[in-house]
Amino acid sequence: MLRWGLIAPGGIAGKFADALTALPDHRLTRVAGRDFGRAQAFAARFGAQAVADPAQMCAMDDVDIVYVASPHSAHAEQARLALAAGKPVLCEKSLTPDRASSQALCEDFRGRGLFLMEAVWSRFQPGWRRVIDLLQGGSIGRVQRIHSSFCMKPAYDPRSRLFDPLLAGGALLDIGIYNLSLSQFAMQAAGQGGVTRFDIDGELAPTGVEQRVEGALFFEGGARASFVCRLDGCSDNQMLIEADAGWIRLHSGFWHAQQLSWQSADGARQDEAHAFLRNGMEYEAQACAEALRQGWLEHPLMPHADTLATLALIDAMRAQLGAR
């Protein structure tokens, strides 16, 4: 039984806690947050117990691993509470708001012999595992281009985590991280190597964070990945992977797609469904359990190097745009 402690009982945390209910060998035992009443209500929903102090929660004997679900700006501080208690961590994306602080965090966890993973849940889902198998197997030939969109139009609130620079808001850290992380994930599987350069354009929100970013990543193998992420408009939010002998399409909501289509060199189109056991977050919880059983300090599908590579891109893009 893997016993979870949870910090910051908000919306994404509720989805994760619900996913744990589908796994008989996982259990949410403790919940901590700034608002103790809210933590109590959340804990009651999932049969857990609330704790007023997150540091105290991390040190409890019935917590084997800590899930950090707070805004980006608080990730490093709260992950270090678990580090001090000698507990492994699954931390929501982005791991921290920048590469330097993420690298320091990864080094500190590794130095203590503790597992740490950024919660890019997509990489463990059945649909994405199928995509990686198709790419590694050469089913569509040599990949040439990827295009992805992640766009939405929330109500503008300068104090929200999406738009407040003090909460590390902005399109790249909140949603564009999916475009960047998953494009690189697919290109690695397709044998295209790492990113050599990028081109971008964008627009800042009144608070100074980026609200629209579009551009392209260029890879060692010659392929490119174009993308758009927006907090000021809408799109189909699909990903299309094009190759010299076929293509793969992850349907709307590519980062949690349960439907994909693909065509191989013989021209035959396949439409596949890859349903979740619960809501898709259960697979990253299982990945954490696998890593702890194996004694891994990072998971091979979401290694620290990939987290740092994506944040290096985001740092450079935000600097180029002049984002706060």
C-alpha beads as a LAMMPS data file, in Angstrom:
LAMMPS data file: protein, C-alpha beads

324 atoms
323 bonds

1 atom types
1 bond types

-500.0 500.0 xlo xhi
-500.0 500.0 ylo yhi
-500.0 500.0 zlo zhi

Masses

1 110.0

Atoms # bond

1 1 1 0.000 0.000 0.000
2 1 1 1.405 3.388 -1.024
3 1 1 0.178 6.071 1.378
4 1 1 -0.052 9.598 0.013
5 1 1 0.138 12.951 1.735
6 1 1 -1.224 15.890 -0.250
7 1 1 -0.302 19.578 -0.022
8 1 1 -2.702 22.226 -1.374
9 1 1 -6.218 20.736 -1.700
10 1 1 -7.442 22.597 -4.786
11 1 1 -8.986 21.567 -8.088
12 1 1 -6.093 19.575 -9.546
13 1 1 -5.553 17.908 -6.173
14 1 1 -9.182 16.776 -6.162
15 1 1 -8.700 15.101 -9.504
16 1 1 -5.583 13.334 -8.267
17 1 1 -7.265 12.186 -5.061
18 1 1 -10.178 10.853 -7.104
19 1 1 -7.739 8.933 -9.332
20 1 1 -6.242 7.253 -6.254
21 1 1 -9.642 5.794 -5.391
22 1 1 -9.384 3.604 -8.496
23 1 1 -6.121 2.044 -7.292
24 1 1 -6.550 -0.557 -4.526
25 1 1 -2.865 -0.357 -3.562
26 1 1 -2.847 3.433 -3.159
27 1 1 -4.467 5.508 -0.441
28 1 1 -4.693 9.181 0.443
29 1 1 -4.020 9.385 4.171
30 1 1 -3.206 13.048 4.958
31 1 1 -4.087 16.477 3.554
32 1 1 -2.522 19.835 4.418
33 1 1 -3.239 23.349 3.177
34 1 1 -3.199 27.018 4.153
35 1 1 -6.930 26.925 4.948
36 1 1 -7.401 24.195 7.557
37 1 1 -11.167 24.166 7.137
38 1 1 -10.786 23.586 3.431
39 1 1 -8.247 20.840 4.098
40 1 1 -10.686 19.167 6.504
41 1 1 -13.507 19.223 3.972
42 1 1 -11.225 17.845 1.252
43 1 1 -9.887 15.103 3.512
44 1 1 -13.410 14.067 4.515
45 1 1 -14.330 13.557 0.835
46 1 1 -11.567 10.996 0.397
47 1 1 -11.382 9.275 3.761
48 1 1 -8.184 11.021 4.795
49 1 1 -7.225 13.206 7.753
50 1 1 -6.377 16.913 7.647
51 1 1 -3.193 18.319 9.183
52 1 1 -2.720 22.019 9.900
53 1 1 1.021 22.147 9.243
54 1 1 2.389 20.770 5.913
55 1 1 5.822 20.159 7.441
56 1 1 4.234 18.099 10.215
57 1 1 2.225 16.155 7.648
58 1 1 5.331 15.301 5.638
59 1 1 6.982 13.832 8.721
60 1 1 4.068 11.553 9.651
61 1 1 4.626 7.798 9.654
62 1 1 1.522 7.103 7.562
63 1 1 2.789 9.232 4.646
64 1 1 5.067 7.379 2.211
65 1 1 5.104 9.979 -0.576
66 1 1 3.986 13.604 -0.907
67 1 1 2.012 15.118 -3.790
68 1 1 2.484 18.891 -4.161
69 1 1 -0.445 20.563 -5.958
70 1 1 0.026 24.264 -5.146
71 1 1 0.670 27.110 -7.632
72 1 1 4.085 26.986 -9.315
73 1 1 5.550 29.674 -7.082
74 1 1 5.188 27.463 -3.977
75 1 1 6.431 24.168 -5.424
76 1 1 10.076 24.339 -4.381
77 1 1 9.347 25.452 -0.823
78 1 1 6.734 22.761 -0.277
79 1 1 8.751 20.005 -1.949
80 1 1 11.574 20.853 0.424
81 1 1 9.285 20.183 3.380
82 1 1 9.064 16.611 2.176
83 1 1 12.799 16.547 1.481
84 1 1 13.484 17.575 5.084
85 1 1 11.259 14.717 6.249
86 1 1 12.997 12.208 3.981
87 1 1 9.937 11.665 1.754
88 1 1 9.768 11.286 -2.048
89 1 1 7.701 13.784 -4.031
90 1 1 5.409 13.996 -7.025
91 1 1 5.138 17.713 -7.836
92 1 1 2.720 19.368 -10.224
93 1 1 4.093 21.014 -13.340
94 1 1 6.000 23.081 -13.724
95 1 1 8.361 21.644 -11.145
96 1 1 9.413 25.204 -10.272
97 1 1 9.068 28.451 -12.247
98 1 1 12.606 28.264 -13.738
99 1 1 15.390 25.890 -14.638
100 1 1 17.882 27.006 -11.994
101 1 1 15.598 26.374 -9.027
102 1 1 14.434 23.071 -10.520
103 1 1 18.007 21.915 -11.027
104 1 1 18.827 22.751 -7.409
105 1 1 15.758 20.848 -6.234
106 1 1 16.603 17.786 -8.354
107 1 1 20.181 17.795 -7.066
108 1 1 19.067 18.056 -3.456
109 1 1 16.623 15.146 -3.788
110 1 1 19.213 13.051 -5.591
111 1 1 21.766 13.904 -2.919
112 1 1 19.410 12.522 -0.262
113 1 1 18.628 9.423 -2.331
114 1 1 14.974 10.454 -2.717
115 1 1 12.651 10.143 -5.705
116 1 1 11.335 13.366 -7.292
117 1 1 9.155 13.694 -10.393
118 1 1 7.361 16.479 -12.209
119 1 1 3.730 15.433 -12.713
120 1 1 3.479 15.483 -16.499
121 1 1 0.647 12.945 -16.333
122 1 1 0.318 12.619 -20.115
123 1 1 3.527 10.626 -20.455
124 1 1 2.056 7.691 -18.525
125 1 1 -1.406 7.525 -20.094
126 1 1 -2.378 4.620 -22.388
127 1 1 -2.881 6.826 -25.449
128 1 1 0.526 8.432 -25.125
129 1 1 2.209 5.092 -24.444
130 1 1 0.681 3.889 -27.721
131 1 1 1.993 6.950 -29.576
132 1 1 5.499 6.348 -28.257
133 1 1 5.338 2.689 -29.324
134 1 1 4.257 3.715 -32.841
135 1 1 7.063 6.268 -33.125
136 1 1 9.755 3.988 -31.762
137 1 1 8.575 1.190 -34.051
138 1 1 8.774 3.370 -37.161
139 1 1 5.106 2.770 -37.967
140 1 1 4.701 6.127 -39.731
141 1 1 8.238 6.502 -41.033
142 1 1 10.575 9.395 -40.311
143 1 1 8.908 12.184 -38.353
144 1 1 9.164 15.572 -40.040
145 1 1 6.811 17.907 -38.190
146 1 1 4.588 18.195 -35.136
147 1 1 1.916 20.804 -34.584
148 1 1 0.050 21.293 -31.311
149 1 1 -2.316 23.838 -29.821
150 1 1 -3.402 24.411 -26.236
151 1 1 -5.648 27.455 -26.119
152 1 1 -8.356 28.661 -23.788
153 1 1 -9.969 31.930 -22.759
154 1 1 -10.468 32.146 -18.997
155 1 1 -11.908 35.297 -17.461
156 1 1 -9.090 37.757 -16.902
157 1 1 -8.258 38.052 -13.207
158 1 1 -4.931 39.702 -12.376
159 1 1 -4.877 37.908 -9.004
160 1 1 -5.400 34.404 -10.390
161 1 1 -2.625 31.847 -10.736
162 1 1 -2.897 32.199 -14.522
163 1 1 -2.163 35.931 -14.656
164 1 1 -0.416 36.887 -11.406
165 1 1 3.391 37.073 -11.836
166 1 1 3.822 36.492 -8.090
167 1 1 2.181 33.091 -8.581
168 1 1 4.382 32.375 -11.641
169 1 1 1.454 32.841 -13.991
170 1 1 1.525 32.892 -17.788
171 1 1 0.626 30.664 -20.695
172 1 1 3.977 28.877 -20.955
173 1 1 4.279 27.622 -17.384
174 1 1 0.616 26.710 -17.076
175 1 1 -0.373 25.188 -20.425
176 1 1 2.465 25.653 -22.924
177 1 1 4.541 23.269 -20.857
178 1 1 2.416 20.499 -22.400
179 1 1 3.195 21.617 -25.951
180 1 1 6.903 21.825 -25.202
181 1 1 7.342 18.759 -22.997
182 1 1 5.254 16.413 -25.130
183 1 1 6.671 17.602 -28.453
184 1 1 10.157 16.818 -27.126
185 1 1 8.941 13.482 -25.732
186 1 1 7.587 12.482 -29.148
187 1 1 10.664 13.709 -31.011
188 1 1 12.954 11.717 -28.713
189 1 1 10.911 8.578 -29.413
190 1 1 11.130 9.323 -33.135
191 1 1 14.931 9.608 -32.962
192 1 1 15.049 13.342 -33.698
193 1 1 17.226 14.281 -30.723
194 1 1 17.088 17.517 -28.777
195 1 1 16.122 21.100 -29.571
196 1 1 18.785 23.178 -31.306
197 1 1 16.906 26.501 -31.496
198 1 1 13.447 28.061 -31.426
199 1 1 11.503 30.904 -33.010
200 1 1 8.593 32.545 -31.167
201 1 1 6.199 35.451 -31.165
202 1 1 3.773 36.404 -28.420
203 1 1 1.785 38.928 -26.470
204 1 1 1.803 39.869 -22.789
205 1 1 -1.195 40.271 -20.493
206 1 1 -1.617 43.562 -18.582
207 1 1 0.100 41.947 -15.590
208 1 1 3.218 41.307 -17.689
209 1 1 2.951 37.525 -18.010
210 1 1 2.655 35.972 -21.449
211 1 1 -0.944 35.367 -22.585
212 1 1 -0.144 34.145 -26.108
213 1 1 2.909 32.358 -27.440
214 1 1 3.335 30.726 -30.838
215 1 1 6.435 29.450 -32.509
216 1 1 8.535 26.479 -33.505
217 1 1 11.186 24.198 -32.037
218 1 1 13.938 22.901 -34.340
219 1 1 15.480 19.493 -33.600
220 1 1 18.873 17.907 -34.231
221 1 1 17.398 15.414 -36.694
222 1 1 15.944 18.141 -38.892
223 1 1 12.313 17.993 -37.768
224 1 1 10.374 20.893 -36.279
225 1 1 7.510 21.252 -33.816
226 1 1 5.225 24.248 -34.210
227 1 1 2.953 25.185 -31.327
228 1 1 0.565 27.768 -29.976
229 1 1 -0.555 28.270 -26.370
230 1 1 -3.003 31.028 -25.486
231 1 1 -4.972 32.398 -22.571
232 1 1 -6.893 34.721 -24.874
233 1 1 -8.531 32.467 -27.467
234 1 1 -9.600 29.004 -28.511
235 1 1 -8.405 26.192 -30.773
236 1 1 -9.085 22.509 -31.439
237 1 1 -6.275 21.635 -28.973
238 1 1 -5.067 18.666 -30.980
239 1 1 -1.589 17.406 -31.822
240 1 1 -0.648 16.199 -35.295
241 1 1 2.562 14.266 -35.885
242 1 1 3.509 14.153 -39.583
243 1 1 6.072 11.782 -41.100
244 1 1 7.280 10.697 -44.518
245 1 1 5.103 7.581 -44.543
246 1 1 2.136 8.443 -42.329
247 1 1 0.823 10.514 -39.436
248 1 1 -0.632 10.366 -35.920
249 1 1 -3.321 12.641 -34.538
250 1 1 -4.074 13.001 -30.829
251 1 1 -7.595 14.360 -30.691
252 1 1 -8.894 17.350 -28.737
253 1 1 -7.128 17.757 -25.420
254 1 1 -3.938 16.102 -26.742
255 1 1 -2.393 16.119 -23.256
256 1 1 -5.100 13.729 -22.009
257 1 1 -6.412 12.313 -25.286
258 1 1 -8.262 9.019 -25.131
259 1 1 -8.784 8.993 -28.905
260 1 1 -6.071 8.852 -31.519
261 1 1 -5.933 8.213 -35.248
262 1 1 -2.980 7.209 -37.366
263 1 1 -2.082 6.189 -40.885
264 1 1 0.852 4.043 -41.928
265 1 1 2.683 3.675 -45.240
266 1 1 0.039 1.367 -46.704
267 1 1 -2.537 4.157 -46.438
268 1 1 -4.731 2.337 -43.942
269 1 1 -6.182 4.594 -41.260
270 1 1 -6.606 3.338 -37.716
271 1 1 -8.874 4.979 -35.126
272 1 1 -8.153 3.869 -31.588
273 1 1 -9.699 4.433 -28.166
274 1 1 -7.557 4.273 -25.033
275 1 1 -9.919 4.786 -22.114
276 1 1 -8.725 5.781 -18.656
277 1 1 -9.233 3.599 -15.639
278 1 1 -10.430 6.724 -13.797
279 1 1 -9.425 10.175 -15.037
280 1 1 -5.881 9.724 -16.342
281 1 1 -3.959 10.785 -13.244
282 1 1 -3.887 7.269 -11.863
283 1 1 -1.078 6.334 -14.253
284 1 1 1.407 8.830 -12.829
285 1 1 0.601 7.542 -9.333
286 1 1 1.344 4.017 -10.540
287 1 1 4.585 5.280 -12.089
288 1 1 5.638 6.667 -8.713
289 1 1 4.917 3.332 -7.080
290 1 1 6.967 1.572 -9.761
291 1 1 9.894 3.930 -9.210
292 1 1 9.838 3.421 -5.458
293 1 1 9.722 -0.378 -5.864
294 1 1 12.677 -0.259 -8.233
295 1 1 14.662 2.183 -6.109
296 1 1 14.740 4.786 -8.900
297 1 1 15.398 8.427 -8.069
298 1 1 13.667 9.510 -11.287
299 1 1 11.308 7.769 -13.686
300 1 1 12.690 6.949 -17.163
301 1 1 9.540 8.331 -18.830
302 1 1 9.826 11.658 -16.968
303 1 1 13.503 12.106 -16.081
304 1 1 14.930 15.228 -14.491
305 1 1 16.787 16.040 -17.720
306 1 1 13.482 16.412 -19.575
307 1 1 12.063 18.681 -16.868
308 1 1 15.161 20.871 -17.025
309 1 1 15.262 20.974 -20.843
310 1 1 11.672 22.219 -21.007
311 1 1 12.229 24.842 -18.318
312 1 1 15.360 26.053 -20.095
313 1 1 13.211 26.667 -23.179
314 1 1 10.543 28.442 -21.121
315 1 1 13.172 30.625 -19.415
316 1 1 14.584 31.672 -22.773
317 1 1 11.168 32.260 -24.339
318 1 1 9.904 34.333 -21.425
319 1 1 13.112 36.383 -21.475
320 1 1 12.745 37.028 -25.203
321 1 1 9.134 38.155 -24.705
322 1 1 10.039 40.325 -21.716
323 1 1 7.608 38.491 -19.442
324 1 1 7.563 39.128 -15.697

Bonds

1 1 1 2
2 1 2 3
3 1 3 4
4 1 4 5
5 1 5 6
6 1 6 7
7 1 7 8
8 1 8 9
9 1 9 10
10 1 10 11
11 1 11 12
12 1 12 13
13 1 13 14
14 1 14 15
15 1 15 16
16 1 16 17
17 1 17 18
18 1 18 19
19 1 19 20
20 1 20 21
21 1 21 22
22 1 22 23
23 1 23 24
24 1 24 25
25 1 25 26
26 1 26 27
27 1 27 28
28 1 28 29
29 1 29 30
30 1 30 31
31 1 31 32
32 1 32 33
33 1 33 34
34 1 34 35
35 1 35 36
36 1 36 37
37 1 37 38
38 1 38 39
39 1 39 40
40 1 40 41
41 1 41 42
42 1 42 43
43 1 43 44
44 1 44 45
45 1 45 46
46 1 46 47
47 1 47 48
48 1 48 49
49 1 49 50
50 1 50 51
51 1 51 52
52 1 52 53
53 1 53 54
54 1 54 55
55 1 55 56
56 1 56 57
57 1 57 58
58 1 58 59
59 1 59 60
60 1 60 61
61 1 61 62
62 1 62 63
63 1 63 64
64 1 64 65
65 1 65 66
66 1 66 67
67 1 67 68
68 1 68 69
69 1 69 70
70 1 70 71
71 1 71 72
72 1 72 73
73 1 73 74
74 1 74 75
75 1 75 76
76 1 76 77
77 1 77 78
78 1 78 79
79 1 79 80
80 1 80 81
81 1 81 82
82 1 82 83
83 1 83 84
84 1 84 85
85 1 85 86
86 1 86 87
87 1 87 88
88 1 88 89
89 1 89 90
90 1 90 91
91 1 91 92
92 1 92 93
93 1 93 94
94 1 94 95
95 1 95 96
96 1 96 97
97 1 97 98
98 1 98 99
99 1 99 100
100 1 100 101
101 1 101 102
102 1 102 103
103 1 103 104
104 1 104 105
105 1 105 106
106 1 106 107
107 1 107 108
108 1 108 109
109 1 109 110
110 1 110 111
111 1 111 112
112 1 112 113
113 1 113 114
114 1 114 115
115 1 115 116
116 1 116 117
117 1 117 118
118 1 118 119
119 1 119 120
120 1 120 121
121 1 121 122
122 1 122 123
123 1 123 124
124 1 124 125
125 1 125 126
126 1 126 127
127 1 127 128
128 1 128 129
129 1 129 130
130 1 130 131
131 1 131 132
132 1 132 133
133 1 133 134
134 1 134 135
135 1 135 136
136 1 136 137
137 1 137 138
138 1 138 139
139 1 139 140
140 1 140 141
141 1 141 142
142 1 142 143
143 1 143 144
144 1 144 145
145 1 145 146
146 1 146 147
147 1 147 148
148 1 148 149
149 1 149 150
150 1 150 151
151 1 151 152
152 1 152 153
153 1 153 154
154 1 154 155
155 1 155 156
156 1 156 157
157 1 157 158
158 1 158 159
159 1 159 160
160 1 160 161
161 1 161 162
162 1 162 163
163 1 163 164
164 1 164 165
165 1 165 166
166 1 166 167
167 1 167 168
168 1 168 169
169 1 169 170
170 1 170 171
171 1 171 172
172 1 172 173
173 1 173 174
174 1 174 175
175 1 175 176
176 1 176 177
177 1 177 178
178 1 178 179
179 1 179 180
180 1 180 181
181 1 181 182
182 1 182 183
183 1 183 184
184 1 184 185
185 1 185 186
186 1 186 187
187 1 187 188
188 1 188 189
189 1 189 190
190 1 190 191
191 1 191 192
192 1 192 193
193 1 193 194
194 1 194 195
195 1 195 196
196 1 196 197
197 1 197 198
198 1 198 199
199 1 199 200
200 1 200 201
201 1 201 202
202 1 202 203
203 1 203 204
204 1 204 205
205 1 205 206
206 1 206 207
207 1 207 208
208 1 208 209
209 1 209 210
210 1 210 211
211 1 211 212
212 1 212 213
213 1 213 214
214 1 214 215
215 1 215 216
216 1 216 217
217 1 217 218
218 1 218 219
219 1 219 220
220 1 220 221
221 1 221 222
222 1 222 223
223 1 223 224
224 1 224 225
225 1 225 226
226 1 226 227
227 1 227 228
228 1 228 229
229 1 229 230
230 1 230 231
231 1 231 232
232 1 232 233
233 1 233 234
234 1 234 235
235 1 235 236
236 1 236 237
237 1 237 238
238 1 238 239
239 1 239 240
240 1 240 241
241 1 241 242
242 1 242 243
243 1 243 244
244 1 244 245
245 1 245 246
246 1 246 247
247 1 247 248
248 1 248 249
249 1 249 250
250 1 250 251
251 1 251 252
252 1 252 253
253 1 253 254
254 1 254 255
255 1 255 256
256 1 256 257
257 1 257 258
258 1 258 259
259 1 259 260
260 1 260 261
261 1 261 262
262 1 262 263
263 1 263 264
264 1 264 265
265 1 265 266
266 1 266 267
267 1 267 268
268 1 268 269
269 1 269 270
270 1 270 271
271 1 271 272
272 1 272 273
273 1 273 274
274 1 274 275
275 1 275 276
276 1 276 277
277 1 277 278
278 1 278 279
279 1 279 280
280 1 280 281
281 1 281 282
282 1 282 283
283 1 283 284
284 1 284 285
285 1 285 286
286 1 286 287
287 1 287 288
288 1 288 289
289 1 289 290
290 1 290 291
291 1 291 292
292 1 292 293
293 1 293 294
294 1 294 295
295 1 295 296
296 1 296 297
297 1 297 298
298 1 298 299
299 1 299 300
300 1 300 301
301 1 301 302
302 1 302 303
303 1 303 304
304 1 304 305
305 1 305 306
306 1 306 307
307 1 307 308
308 1 308 309
309 1 309 310
310 1 310 311
311 1 311 312
312 1 312 313
313 1 313 314
314 1 314 315
315 1 315 316
316 1 316 317
317 1 317 318
318 1 318 319
319 1 319 320
320 1 320 321
321 1 321 322
322 1 322 323
323 1 323 324
